[in-house]
Amino acid sequence: MLGGEALIIPILVGSETKAAYLAKELLEQGIFALPAIYAAVPKGRAIIRTAFTAAHEEHHIDFVLETLDRLLKKHQDLLEKSDNLESLSAYLNSRQYPLQNSEYVYSA
């Protein structure tokens, strides 16, 4: 994003197939989050790239976290580390930037 600020938070998934599947499930819930797979990341270290900016309102972030929580409970084997969602939540809750009104649909 030229001329702007973005906060990219990776969620380690591991398998390229699982990363693609989780990104597809998120998109079906209205959340745009891209998988990064080999050769963009080391083989077997696929991630879901989430990006949050000051344009996102708190309810957008809550929706993303709740959706991730629901999907991860549904597919418990998707993430390599069980603390990834808690880490994401803790990081976002400690943010120091003000949230502004936005016309954006949910995008993580």
N, C-alpha and C positions, 0 to 999 in steps of 0.2 A: 504494500500500500504506500504509494509515493506521497510524501508530504503529510502523512498522518502517523498515528501511533497505533501499534497493535500489540497485544499481549498474547503470545502463542504459548499454549500449555499442551505438551505432548502427553498422551495416555499410552503407556507401553502395553501392547497387546501380544507381540511375539510373532505369531503366525501371520503371514501375508493374507491367507484365506480368511482367518478370523477378523483381521483388520478390515478387509473389504466387506465382510458380512456385517460387522458392527456399524460401519459407516452407512451401509444400505439401510439397516434398521433405524438408525438415527434420522436419516433422510425421510423415511416413511413416517416418522413422528414430527416432521417439520423442522429438523435441526440439520443444518449444513455443516458437516465436519468431514474433512478429507483424510483418507488413509495415506500414510507414507510407507511405501514398501521398498524392497530391494530393487534397484540399486541406489535409491535416494537415502536409504538407511542400511546398516549391515543386515545380511541375510539372517532371518529369524528374530529380528528386532523391530518388526513393524510397529507403527504407532498410529494413533488417531490424532490429528492436529486440531486442537480447539483454539480459537482466537477470540478474545474478549476485548472490547474497547469501551471508552466512556460513553459511546452511543448506545450501549446495551443498558436497559433498565434492570433494576434488581429482580423483577419478576421474570425477565428473560433468563437470567442466570439461574434462578431457582428452578425454572422449568427444565433447563438443560441438566442440572444436577439431579432433579427428581426422575427425569427420563433415563439418564445414565444408571441411576440406582435401580430403577425398575428393570431395565434391560440386563444389567449385570446379575441381578437376582434370578432372572429368567434363564440366563446363560452363564452360570457361575464359572465355567472354565474359560471364558473369553480373555480374562486378564491374567497375566503371570503373577502379579502382586496384588493381594487383596486390599492393600492400603492406597491404591491409586486414586480411587474416588474420594477417600477421606483427605488425601493430600491436595487434590484439586479443590475440594470444598474449603479446606483450611486456607489455601492460598488465596482463593477468591474472597473469602470472608475477611482477610487481612488487607485487602486492597486499600490503597491510599488515595485513589482518584475519585472525583465526584461523578456520579452517574447522571447523564443528561437524558432528556426526552428524545425519543427516536421513533422513526416510522418503520424501522427495520423489522422484518420477520425474524424469528429465532435463528440465530447463526452462531455456531460455536466453532 
